[in-house]
Amino acid sequence: MGNKKFILNADDFGMSKAFNRAVLDGYHNGFLTSASLCANGKAFNAAVNEIIPECPNLGTGVHLNIMEGRSLTKAPMLTNKRGKFNNSYLKLILKSTDYKFLEQVEYEFRTQIETVMNYTKVDHIDSHVHTHAIPNIFKITAKLAKEYKIPFIRTQYEEMYFVPSIKKHLNFKYPPNILKILLLNSFTKINKKVVREYGLKTNDYLIGVGYTGLMDSKTIEYGLGAIEGDGIAEALIHPCSYAVSHKNQHYTEFLITRDKSLKDKINRLGFELTNYKQEYALQ
């Protein structure tokens, strides 16, 4: 018998109260098992005081963020004069060989991790827009995960797969996403060695890069269907409980958490629902 595990994770927890409500609803009325919390999110306090206490078995991670919002430290190489993050992903890659820059990243990451850990136990680390996947930044993240005894760190290996939908491919989002897969898969080859060096654990597969901005139940179904081996597959979504219209992408991703037919298909594909909190407890 195989050993396939599936984690449905909500990124951007704490970014807004609508994201927070999506986590609460997805946990109680759906099959959302895990969420990653932004320490600098506008609704961080609401997340830790109102949502987490109501979700005792939710796996909780730190969603490291150096792309959006305000920094928690003084980090002039990461922010503008008002303390807001202002680097593109390409700039972060180019700066990642600069020792002073990496010092500021480590201090900011450390502060974000400690801020979250002051309120809840943490079982995994990931990041906003996959910034921690940049190899030199990943080394810092792994070092901090080891230091703070956080067992799991996200890597981004995604199988190439195809959802039979013209709308999913004839748009301005899909082609750049393919380039993201190629880049992040190459980073993952480097980063998994670092995971082993630090004695950490990671997911074996990720779903959510190739169809970033296009995620729905079908993308998860076909993504899991493309996985032949055993291991942990994590699907990242950005669910929001409120939408101006039902065409809102974040609302579509919220509906994933409530899709009972998808849950049944996940089981039929041989995957067991879990989270990093539970997987660490089983070790």
C-alpha atoms as a printed R data frame, in Angstrom:
    type eleno elety resid chain resno       x      y       z
1   ATOM     1    CA   MET     A     1   0.000  0.000   0.000
2   ATOM     2    CA   GLY     A     2   1.255  3.464  -0.855
3   ATOM     3    CA   ASN     A     3   1.901  6.292   1.555
4   ATOM     4    CA   LYS     A     4   0.470  9.409  -0.059
5   ATOM     5    CA   LYS     A     5  -0.340 12.446   2.085
6   ATOM     6    CA   PHE     A     6  -2.102 15.657   1.092
7   ATOM     7    CA   ILE     A     7  -2.028 19.053   2.797
8   ATOM     8    CA   LEU     A     8  -4.311 21.902   1.782
9   ATOM     9    CA   ASN     A     9  -2.581 25.062   3.009
10  ATOM    10    CA   ALA     A    10  -3.914 28.611   3.077
11  ATOM    11    CA   ASP     A    11  -1.156 31.141   2.451
12  ATOM    12    CA   ASP     A    12  -1.611 34.818   3.444
13  ATOM    13    CA   PHE     A    13  -3.347 34.037   6.749
14  ATOM    14    CA   GLY     A    14  -3.402 37.304   8.700
15  ATOM    15    CA   MET     A    15  -3.276 39.556   5.642
16  ATOM    16    CA   SER     A    16  -6.886 40.655   6.108
17  ATOM    17    CA   LYS     A    17  -9.956 39.724   8.120
18  ATOM    18    CA   ALA     A    18 -11.501 38.230   4.971
19  ATOM    19    CA   PHE     A    19  -8.537 35.866   4.649
20  ATOM    20    CA   ASN     A    20  -8.887 35.034   8.345
21  ATOM    21    CA   ARG     A    21 -12.574 34.209   7.981
22  ATOM    22    CA   ALA     A    22 -11.751 31.945   5.050
23  ATOM    23    CA   VAL     A    23  -9.342 29.969   7.240
24  ATOM    24    CA   LEU     A    24 -11.917 29.648  10.020
25  ATOM    25    CA   ASP     A    25 -14.673 28.577   7.644
26  ATOM    26    CA   GLY     A    26 -12.427 26.264   5.626
27  ATOM    27    CA   TYR     A    27 -11.299 24.546   8.806
28  ATOM    28    CA   HIS     A    28 -14.757 24.027  10.321
29  ATOM    29    CA   ASN     A    29 -16.886 23.562   7.205
30  ATOM    30    CA   GLY     A    30 -14.371 22.124   4.756
31  ATOM    31    CA   PHE     A    31 -11.089 20.268   4.666
32  ATOM    32    CA   LEU     A    32  -8.540 23.044   5.115
33  ATOM    33    CA   THR     A    33  -5.879 21.488   7.335
34  ATOM    34    CA   SER     A    34  -3.102 24.085   7.414
35  ATOM    35    CA   ALA     A    35  -2.423 27.824   7.178
36  ATOM    36    CA   SER     A    36   0.638 30.066   6.970
37  ATOM    37    CA   LEU     A    37   0.560 33.238   9.031
38  ATOM    38    CA   CYS     A    38   2.007 36.613   7.982
39  ATOM    39    CA   ALA     A    39   3.579 38.342  10.984
40  ATOM    40    CA   ASN     A    40   3.306 41.719   9.241
41  ATOM    41    CA   GLY     A    41  -0.263 41.199   8.043
42  ATOM    42    CA   LYS     A    42  -2.850 43.866   8.793
43  ATOM    43    CA   ALA     A    43  -5.070 41.278  10.475
44  ATOM    44    CA   PHE     A    44  -2.321 39.409  12.331
45  ATOM    45    CA   ASN     A    45  -3.683 40.240  15.788
46  ATOM    46    CA   ALA     A    46  -7.160 39.122  14.788
47  ATOM    47    CA   ALA     A    47  -5.721 35.879  13.413
48  ATOM    48    CA   VAL     A    48  -3.886 34.931  16.608
49  ATOM    49    CA   ASN     A    49  -6.567 36.129  19.033
50  ATOM    50    CA   GLU     A    50  -9.790 35.229  17.219
51  ATOM    51    CA   ILE     A    51  -9.094 32.472  14.671
52  ATOM    52    CA   ILE     A    52  -6.294 30.218  15.936
53  ATOM    53    CA   PRO     A    53  -7.977 29.560  19.331
54  ATOM    54    CA   GLU     A    54 -11.038 28.311  17.420
55  ATOM    55    CA   CYS     A    55  -8.984 25.913  15.260
56  ATOM    56    CA   PRO     A    56  -7.099 23.642  17.694
57  ATOM    57    CA   ASN     A    57  -5.937 21.075  15.125
58  ATOM    58    CA   LEU     A    58  -4.972 23.536  12.402
59  ATOM    59    CA   GLY     A    59  -1.357 23.242  11.309
60  ATOM    60    CA   THR     A    60   0.222 26.688  11.551
61  ATOM    61    CA   GLY     A    61   3.259 27.988   9.690
62  ATOM    62    CA   VAL     A    62   5.181 31.219   9.326
63  ATOM    63    CA   HIS     A    63   4.567 32.886   5.967
64  ATOM    64    CA   LEU     A    64   7.789 34.886   5.687
65  ATOM    65    CA   ASN     A    65   7.141 38.113   3.845
66  ATOM    66    CA   ILE     A    66   9.699 40.496   2.328
67  ATOM    67    CA   MET     A    67   7.579 41.378  -0.691
68  ATOM    68    CA   GLU     A    68   4.516 43.225   0.590
69  ATOM    69    CA   GLY     A    69   3.622 45.559   3.423
70  ATOM    70    CA   ARG     A    70   5.853 46.943   6.163
71  ATOM    71    CA   SER     A    71   8.948 45.354   7.616
72  ATOM    72    CA   LEU     A    72   9.127 44.567  11.332
73  ATOM    73    CA   THR     A    73  12.758 45.737  11.472
74  ATOM    74    CA   LYS     A    74  14.901 48.484  10.037
75  ATOM    75    CA   ALA     A    75  15.974 46.946   6.734
76  ATOM    76    CA   PRO     A    76  16.948 49.674   4.223
77  ATOM    77    CA   MET     A    77  18.051 47.135   1.592
78  ATOM    78    CA   LEU     A    78  14.611 45.531   1.722
79  ATOM    79    CA   THR     A    79  12.388 48.594   1.974
80  ATOM    80    CA   ASN     A    80  11.784 52.150   0.892
81  ATOM    81    CA   LYS     A    81  12.188 55.105   3.261
82  ATOM    82    CA   ARG     A    82   8.726 54.451   4.703
83  ATOM    83    CA   GLY     A    83   9.661 50.935   5.728
84  ATOM    84    CA   LYS     A    84   7.625 49.196   3.033
85  ATOM    85    CA   PHE     A    85   9.103 46.286   1.093
86  ATOM    86    CA   ASN     A    86   9.992 47.365  -2.433
87  ATOM    87    CA   ASN     A    87  12.092 44.655  -4.115
88  ATOM    88    CA   SER     A    88  10.965 42.603  -7.082
89  ATOM    89    CA   TYR     A    89  11.743 38.890  -7.145
90  ATOM    90    CA   LEU     A    90  14.533 39.508  -9.657
91  ATOM    91    CA   LYS     A    91  16.085 42.158  -7.418
92  ATOM    92    CA   LEU     A    92  16.004 39.756  -4.489
93  ATOM    93    CA   ILE     A    93  17.857 37.159  -6.561
94  ATOM    94    CA   LEU     A    94  20.477 39.714  -7.634
95  ATOM    95    CA   LYS     A    95  20.937 41.015  -4.079
96  ATOM    96    CA   SER     A    96  21.133 37.529  -2.552
97  ATOM    97    CA   THR     A    97  24.919 37.398  -2.945
98  ATOM    98    CA   ASP     A    98  25.368 40.551  -0.833
99  ATOM    99    CA   TYR     A    99  26.368 39.747   2.748
100 ATOM   100    CA   LYS     A   100  24.799 42.903   4.226
101 ATOM   101    CA   PHE     A   101  21.557 42.221   2.404
102 ATOM   102    CA   LEU     A   102  21.456 38.657   3.745
103 ATOM   103    CA   GLU     A   103  22.070 39.965   7.272
104 ATOM   104    CA   GLN     A   104  19.005 42.188   6.972
105 ATOM   105    CA   VAL     A   105  16.948 39.298   5.572
106 ATOM   106    CA   GLU     A   106  17.965 37.073   8.489
107 ATOM   107    CA   TYR     A   107  17.074 39.715  11.064
108 ATOM   108    CA   GLU     A   108  13.698 40.353   9.442
109 ATOM   109    CA   PHE     A   109  12.953 36.623   9.146
110 ATOM   110    CA   ARG     A   110  14.016 36.028  12.738
111 ATOM   111    CA   THR     A   111  11.717 38.798  13.951
112 ATOM   112    CA   GLN     A   112   8.772 37.487  11.932
113 ATOM   113    CA   ILE     A   113   9.290 33.932  13.217
114 ATOM   114    CA   GLU     A   114   9.517 35.070  16.829
115 ATOM   115    CA   THR     A   115   6.436 37.260  16.431
116 ATOM   116    CA   VAL     A   116   4.361 34.270  15.304
117 ATOM   117    CA   MET     A   117   5.877 31.903  17.880
118 ATOM   118    CA   ASN     A   118   4.921 34.300  20.668
119 ATOM   119    CA   TYR     A   119   1.300 33.349  20.003
120 ATOM   120    CA   THR     A   120   1.215 29.802  18.638
121 ATOM   121    CA   LYS     A   121   3.215 26.678  17.935
122 ATOM   122    CA   VAL     A   122   4.726 26.585  14.459
123 ATOM   123    CA   ASP     A   123   5.152 23.397  12.412
124 ATOM   124    CA   HIS     A   124   6.318 24.753   9.049
125 ATOM   125    CA   ILE     A   125   7.856 27.698   7.220
126 ATOM   126    CA   ASP     A   126   7.113 29.027   3.748
127 ATOM   127    CA   SER     A   127   7.065 32.492   2.204
128 ATOM   128    CA   HIS     A   128   5.103 35.075   0.276
129 ATOM   129    CA   VAL     A   129   5.859 34.727  -3.470
130 ATOM   130    CA   HIS     A   130   8.349 31.914  -2.704
131 ATOM   131    CA   THR     A   131  11.129 34.329  -1.757
132 ATOM   132    CA   HIS     A   132  12.691 31.825   0.633
133 ATOM   133    CA   ALA     A   133  13.269 29.503  -2.344
134 ATOM   134    CA   ILE     A   134  16.141 31.705  -3.571
135 ATOM   135    CA   PRO     A   135  19.066 29.447  -2.571
136 ATOM   136    CA   ASN     A   136  21.062 31.852  -0.400
137 ATOM   137    CA   ILE     A   137  17.867 32.992   1.296
138 ATOM   138    CA   PHE     A   138  16.790 29.367   1.686
139 ATOM   139    CA   LYS     A   139  19.980 28.655   3.638
140 ATOM   140    CA   ILE     A   140  19.034 31.396   6.091
141 ATOM   141    CA   THR     A   141  15.505 30.005   6.374
142 ATOM   142    CA   ALA     A   142  16.797 26.481   7.035
143 ATOM   143    CA   LYS     A   143  19.225 27.780   9.645
144 ATOM   144    CA   LEU     A   144  16.403 29.570  11.469
145 ATOM   145    CA   ALA     A   145  14.050 26.582  11.175
146 ATOM   146    CA   LYS     A   146  16.699 24.425  12.830
147 ATOM   147    CA   GLU     A   147  17.364 27.014  15.542
148 ATOM   148    CA   TYR     A   148  13.676 27.477  16.384
149 ATOM   149    CA   LYS     A   149  12.903 23.747  16.067
150 ATOM   150    CA   ILE     A   150  10.424 24.192  13.237
151 ATOM   151    CA   PRO     A   151  10.381 20.762  11.561
152 ATOM   152    CA   PHE     A   152   9.110 21.444   8.023
153 ATOM   153    CA   ILE     A   153  10.193 23.924   5.394
154 ATOM   154    CA   ARG     A   154   8.440 24.244   2.035
155 ATOM   155    CA   THR     A   155  10.185 23.366  -1.211
156 ATOM   156    CA   GLN     A   156   8.611 23.976  -4.605
157 ATOM   157    CA   TYR     A   157   8.984 20.897  -6.808
158 ATOM   158    CA   GLU     A   158   5.895 20.690  -9.015
159 ATOM   159    CA   GLU     A   159   5.164 18.071 -11.649
160 ATOM   160    CA   MET     A   160   4.247 19.526 -15.018
161 ATOM   161    CA   TYR     A   161   0.602 18.731 -15.687
162 ATOM   162    CA   PHE     A   162  -2.220 19.951 -17.880
163 ATOM   163    CA   VAL     A   163  -5.783 20.829 -16.930
164 ATOM   164    CA   PRO     A   164  -8.128 20.322 -19.944
165 ATOM   165    CA   SER     A   165  -9.444 23.877 -20.099
166 ATOM   166    CA   ILE     A   166  -8.778 26.453 -22.804
167 ATOM   167    CA   LYS     A   167  -9.445 29.344 -20.399
168 ATOM   168    CA   LYS     A   168  -6.741 28.051 -18.084
169 ATOM   169    CA   HIS     A   169  -4.086 28.483 -20.788
170 ATOM   170    CA   LEU     A   170  -5.138 31.242 -23.174
171 ATOM   171    CA   ASN     A   171  -4.445 34.099 -20.774
172 ATOM   172    CA   PHE     A   172  -1.594 36.295 -19.563
173 ATOM   173    CA   LYS     A   173  -1.019 34.336 -16.345
174 ATOM   174    CA   TYR     A   174  -0.267 30.818 -17.527
175 ATOM   175    CA   PRO     A   175   2.873 31.321 -19.707
176 ATOM   176    CA   PRO     A   176   4.848 33.119 -16.943
177 ATOM   177    CA   ASN     A   177   3.780 30.397 -14.528
178 ATOM   178    CA   ILE     A   178   5.580 27.790 -16.626
179 ATOM   179    CA   LEU     A   179   8.772 29.813 -16.280
180 ATOM   180    CA   LYS     A   180   8.163 29.938 -12.515
181 ATOM   181    CA   ILE     A   181   7.956 26.146 -12.391
182 ATOM   182    CA   LEU     A   182  11.248 25.785 -14.252
183 ATOM   183    CA   LEU     A   183  12.976 28.301 -11.973
184 ATOM   184    CA   LEU     A   184  11.567 26.957  -8.713
185 ATOM   185    CA   ASN     A   185  12.183 23.323  -9.678
186 ATOM   186    CA   SER     A   186  15.825 24.208 -10.300
187 ATOM   187    CA   PHE     A   187  16.004 25.962  -6.923
188 ATOM   188    CA   THR     A   188  14.429 22.918  -5.262
189 ATOM   189    CA   LYS     A   189  17.225 20.628  -6.469
190 ATOM   190    CA   ILE     A   190  19.674 22.854  -4.608
191 ATOM   191    CA   ASN     A   191  17.478 23.469  -1.582
192 ATOM   192    CA   LYS     A   192  16.625 19.833  -0.819
193 ATOM   193    CA   LYS     A   193  20.318 19.247  -0.147
194 ATOM   194    CA   VAL     A   194  20.176 22.047   2.416
195 ATOM   195    CA   VAL     A   195  17.073 20.457   3.982
196 ATOM   196    CA   ARG     A   196  19.047 17.248   4.516
197 ATOM   197    CA   GLU     A   197  22.105 19.097   5.830
198 ATOM   198    CA   TYR     A   198  20.025 20.763   8.544
199 ATOM   199    CA   GLY     A   199  18.076 17.624   9.396
200 ATOM   200    CA   LEU     A   200  14.761 19.194   8.430
201 ATOM   201    CA   LYS     A   201  11.732 17.794   6.608
202 ATOM   202    CA   THR     A   202   9.953 19.042   3.515
203 ATOM   203    CA   ASN     A   203   7.051 18.330   1.213
204 ATOM   204    CA   ASP     A   204   7.796 16.100  -1.773
205 ATOM   205    CA   TYR     A   205   5.498 17.884  -4.201
206 ATOM   206    CA   LEU     A   206   3.834 21.280  -4.474
207 ATOM   207    CA   ILE     A   207   0.665 22.220  -6.353
208 ATOM   208    CA   GLY     A   208  -0.032 25.875  -7.019
209 ATOM   209    CA   VAL     A   209   2.840 27.299  -9.074
210 ATOM   210    CA   GLY     A   210   1.829 26.329 -12.608
211 ATOM   211    CA   TYR     A   211  -1.689 27.635 -12.100
212 ATOM   212    CA   THR     A   212  -0.945 30.579  -9.834
213 ATOM   213    CA   GLY     A   213  -3.882 32.983 -10.119
214 ATOM   214    CA   LEU     A   214  -5.927 30.236 -11.779
215 ATOM   215    CA   MET     A   215  -6.354 27.750  -8.934
216 ATOM   216    CA   ASP     A   216  -9.598 25.851  -8.481
217 ATOM   217    CA   SER     A   217 -10.678 22.310  -7.644
218 ATOM   218    CA   LYS     A   218  -9.695 20.987 -11.081
219 ATOM   219    CA   THR     A   219  -6.112 22.232 -10.795
220 ATOM   220    CA   ILE     A   220  -5.724 20.333  -7.537
221 ATOM   221    CA   GLU     A   221  -7.407 17.209  -8.860
222 ATOM   222    CA   TYR     A   222  -5.218 17.046 -11.975
223 ATOM   223    CA   GLY     A   223  -2.132 18.063 -10.037
224 ATOM   224    CA   LEU     A   224  -2.553 15.172  -7.633
225 ATOM   225    CA   GLY     A   225  -3.344 12.862 -10.526
226 ATOM   226    CA   ALA     A   226   0.057 13.623 -12.041
227 ATOM   227    CA   ILE     A   227   1.879 12.422  -8.921
228 ATOM   228    CA   GLU     A   228   2.921  8.793  -9.179
229 ATOM   229    CA   GLY     A   229   5.170  8.375  -6.148
230 ATOM   230    CA   ASP     A   230   4.512  8.391  -2.428
231 ATOM   231    CA   GLY     A   231   5.181 11.371  -0.176
232 ATOM   232    CA   ILE     A   232   3.634 14.627   0.965
233 ATOM   233    CA   ALA     A   233   1.890 16.787  -1.622
234 ATOM   234    CA   GLU     A   234   1.000 20.311  -0.539
235 ATOM   235    CA   ALA     A   235  -1.435 22.519  -2.414
236 ATOM   236    CA   LEU     A   236  -1.168 26.226  -1.664
237 ATOM   237    CA   ILE     A   237  -4.195 28.438  -2.041
238 ATOM   238    CA   HIS     A   238  -5.060 32.037  -1.141
239 ATOM   239    CA   PRO     A   239  -8.663 31.791   0.056
240 ATOM   240    CA   CYS     A   240 -10.755 34.834   0.844
241 ATOM   241    CA   SER     A   241 -14.288 34.531   2.226
242 ATOM   242    CA   TYR     A   242 -15.553 37.708   0.571
243 ATOM   243    CA   ALA     A   243 -15.865 38.529  -3.104
244 ATOM   244    CA   VAL     A   244 -17.361 41.420  -5.032
245 ATOM   245    CA   SER     A   245 -18.432 38.774  -7.498
246 ATOM   246    CA   HIS     A   246 -18.127 35.010  -7.623
247 ATOM   247    CA   LYS     A   247 -15.503 35.471 -10.336
248 ATOM   248    CA   ASN     A   248 -13.049 36.802  -7.750
249 ATOM   249    CA   GLN     A   249 -10.022 34.465  -7.781
250 ATOM   250    CA   HIS     A   250  -9.482 34.425  -4.017
251 ATOM   251    CA   TYR     A   251 -13.134 33.545  -3.512
252 ATOM   252    CA   THR     A   252 -12.790 30.714  -6.040
253 ATOM   253    CA   GLU     A   253  -9.878 29.391  -4.005
254 ATOM   254    CA   PHE     A   254 -11.979 29.664  -0.859
255 ATOM   255    CA   LEU     A   255 -14.602 27.428  -2.491
256 ATOM   256    CA   ILE     A   256 -11.926 24.729  -2.897
257 ATOM   257    CA   THR     A   257 -11.923 24.249   0.873
258 ATOM   258    CA   ARG     A   258 -15.643 23.365   0.811
259 ATOM   259    CA   ASP     A   259 -15.671 21.147  -2.279
260 ATOM   260    CA   LYS     A   260 -16.840 17.761  -0.993
261 ATOM   261    CA   SER     A   261 -16.530 16.145  -4.425
262 ATOM   262    CA   LEU     A   262 -12.872 17.189  -4.560
263 ATOM   263    CA   LYS     A   263 -12.306 15.708  -1.117
264 ATOM   264    CA   ASP     A   264 -13.761 12.422  -2.359
265 ATOM   265    CA   LYS     A   265 -11.528 12.509  -5.458
266 ATOM   266    CA   ILE     A   266  -8.475 13.145  -3.290
267 ATOM   267    CA   ASN     A   267  -9.317 10.019  -1.305
268 ATOM   268    CA   ARG     A   268  -9.904  7.991  -4.459
269 ATOM   269    CA   LEU     A   269  -6.489  9.044  -5.745
270 ATOM   270    CA   GLY     A   270  -5.044  7.414  -2.651
271 ATOM   271    CA   PHE     A   271  -4.160 10.525  -0.649
272 ATOM   272    CA   GLU     A   272  -4.728 10.893   3.079
273 ATOM   273    CA   LEU     A   273  -5.531 14.379   4.399
274 ATOM   274    CA   THR     A   274  -3.021 15.625   6.946
275 ATOM   275    CA   ASN     A   275  -0.938 18.642   7.972
276 ATOM   276    CA   TYR     A   276   2.638 19.211   9.087
277 ATOM   277    CA   LYS     A   277   1.578 19.352  12.722
278 ATOM   278    CA   GLN     A   278   0.189 15.839  12.493
279 ATOM   279    CA   GLU     A   279   3.071 14.513  10.398
280 ATOM   280    CA   TYR     A   280   5.613 15.738  12.951
281 ATOM   281    CA   ALA     A   281   3.644 14.170  15.787
282 ATOM   282    CA   LEU     A   282   3.780 10.831  13.966
283 ATOM   283    CA   GLN     A   283   7.592 10.861  13.733
